[in-house]
Amino acid sequence: MKNSKFIWLYFILAIVATSINAAEMKIGVVNAGAVLDKSPQKTAALARLEKEFATRSKSIANKVKSLRSKQDKFSKDSAILGADERKEKERALISEQRDLKRLQDEYNEDLSIRRNEELRKLETEIAKTIIDLAKKESYDLVVYQGVIYASDKVDMTTRVLELLKSKSK
């Protein structure tokens, strides 16, 4: 009986001590989605990717256009072609379609890999910026991802964005 009273007393003291410590803590929250969407580094990364993949994209678009015109021509001319010539042209079109599909898949895969690389770089830079800000302003705890709600009092998102914008200049 005395042990159970002692355990309950200890438990209550632990809760009170924890809430006193929590009241003294400086806590901040950063909205990950907003920082990723609004950072100038994301815009710069997207521009780099667009520039890097522009020639391949144009090349694929030209090949798609060429294939469509060949398919249209084949549709119009198929009635007057002989059976052997029609089969030969059909096979050539199917082969060209496969090659184009392979090129498009490779392009999408390469673009996805590069996009992920750029995203990782950006996330690393954002994390470093948040840590620097937290140390500078003496935060005890900063929550970055997985936040359902945070009041404006603890939200550091705008300050992180301002630092990222100053870094991008």
C-alpha positions in Angstrom: 0.0 0.0 0.0 2.8 2.4 0.9 4.6 1.4 -2.3 1.6 2.2 -4.5 1.2 5.7 -2.8 4.9 6.3 -3.4 4.7 5.3 -7.0 1.7 7.5 -7.6 3.4 10.4 -5.9 6.5 9.9 -8.0 4.4 9.7 -11.2 2.6 13.0 -10.3 5.9 14.7 -9.6 7.3 13.5 -12.9 4.4 14.9 -14.8 4.6 18.2 -13.0 8.4 18.4 -13.6 7.9 17.6 -17.3 5.2 20.2 -17.8 7.4 22.8 -16.0 10.3 21.9 -18.3 8.1 22.0 -21.4 6.9 25.5 -20.5 10.4 26.7 -20.6 11.2 25.1 -23.9 11.3 27.1 -27.1 9.6 25.1 -29.8 9.4 25.9 -33.5 7.5 24.3 -36.4 8.4 24.5 -40.1 5.9 23.7 -42.8 7.8 21.4 -45.1 5.4 21.7 -48.1 5.4 25.5 -48.0 9.2 25.7 -47.8 9.7 23.3 -50.7 7.1 25.1 -52.8 8.1 28.6 -52.2 11.9 28.4 -52.0 13.8 30.1 -54.8 16.2 27.1 -54.8 13.3 24.9 -56.1 12.7 27.3 -59.0 16.4 27.4 -59.8 16.5 23.6 -59.7 13.5 23.2 -62.0 15.1 25.7 -64.4 18.3 23.7 -64.4 16.4 20.5 -65.1 14.4 22.1 -67.9 17.6 23.4 -69.5 19.4 20.0 -69.1 16.6 18.0 -70.7 15.4 20.5 -73.3 17.2 19.0 -76.2 16.1 15.5 -75.4 12.5 16.7 -75.0 12.5 18.5 -78.3 14.1 15.5 -80.0 11.4 13.2 -78.7 8.7 15.6 -79.6 10.0 15.8 -83.2 10.1 12.0 -83.4 6.5 11.8 -82.1 5.5 14.3 -84.8 7.3 12.4 -87.5 5.8 9.0 -86.4 2.3 10.5 -86.4 2.7 11.9 -89.9 4.0 8.5 -91.1 1.0 6.8 -89.5 -1.4 9.2 -91.2 0.3 8.7 -94.5 0.1 4.9 -94.0 -3.6 5.2 -93.2 -4.2 7.1 -96.4 -2.0 4.9 -98.6 -2.8 1.5 -97.1 -5.7 0.9 -99.4 -3.5 1.2 -102.6 -0.5 -0.7 -101.2 0.1 -4.4 -101.9 -0.2 -6.9 -99.1 3.6 -7.4 -98.7 4.3 -3.7 -98.8 1.6 -2.9 -96.3 2.9 -5.5 -93.9 6.5 -4.2 -94.3 5.3 -0.6 -93.6 3.3 -1.8 -90.6 6.3 -3.5 -89.2 8.4 -0.5 -89.7 5.8 1.7 -87.9 5.5 -0.7 -85.0 9.3 -0.9 -84.7 9.5 2.9 -84.7 6.8 3.1 -82.1 8.7 0.7 -79.9 11.9 2.7 -80.3 10.0 5.9 -79.4 8.4 4.3 -76.4 11.9 3.1 -75.2 13.3 6.7 -75.7 10.4 8.2 -73.8 10.8 5.7 -70.9 14.5 6.4 -70.7 13.9 10.1 -70.8 11.3 9.9 -68.0 13.6 7.7 -65.9 16.6 10.0 -66.3 14.4 13.0 -65.5 13.0 11.3 -62.4 16.5 10.4 -61.2 17.8 14.0 -61.7 14.7 15.5 -60.1 15.2 13.3 -57.0 18.9 14.3 -56.9 17.9 18.0 -57.0 15.2 17.4 -54.4 17.7 15.7 -52.0 20.1 18.7 -52.4 17.3 21.1 -51.7 16.1 19.1 -48.6 19.7 19.1 -47.3 20.0 22.8 -47.8 16.6 23.4 -46.1 17.6 21.2 -43.1 20.9 23.0 -42.7 19.1 26.4 -42.9 16.5 25.3 -40.2 19.3 24.0 -37.9 21.3 27.2 -38.3 18.2 29.3 -37.5 17.3 27.1 -34.6 20.8 27.5 -33.1 20.9 31.2 -33.8 17.5 31.8 -32.1 18.1 29.2 -29.3 15.2 26.8 -30.1 15.1 23.7 -28.0 13.0 21.7 -30.5 12.1 22.3 -34.2 9.6 20.0 -35.9 9.9 19.9 -39.7 7.9 17.1 -41.2 4.8 15.4 -40.0 3.1 18.3 -38.4 -0.7 18.3 -38.4 -1.2 21.7 -36.7 1.0 24.5 -35.4 0.0 27.9 -34.2 1.6 31.0 -35.7 3.4 31.5 -32.4 5.7 28.5 -33.1 5.7 28.6 -36.9 9.2 29.4 -38.3 8.4 28.8 -42.0 8.5 32.4 -43.1 11.9 33.0 -41.4 13.3 29.8 -43.0 12.1 31.0 -46.4 13.6 34.4 -45.9 17.0 32.8 -45.1 16.7 30.6 -48.2 15.9 33.6 -50.4 18.9 35.5 -49.0 21.1 32.4 -49.7 19.9 32.2 -53.3 21.0 35.7 -54.2 
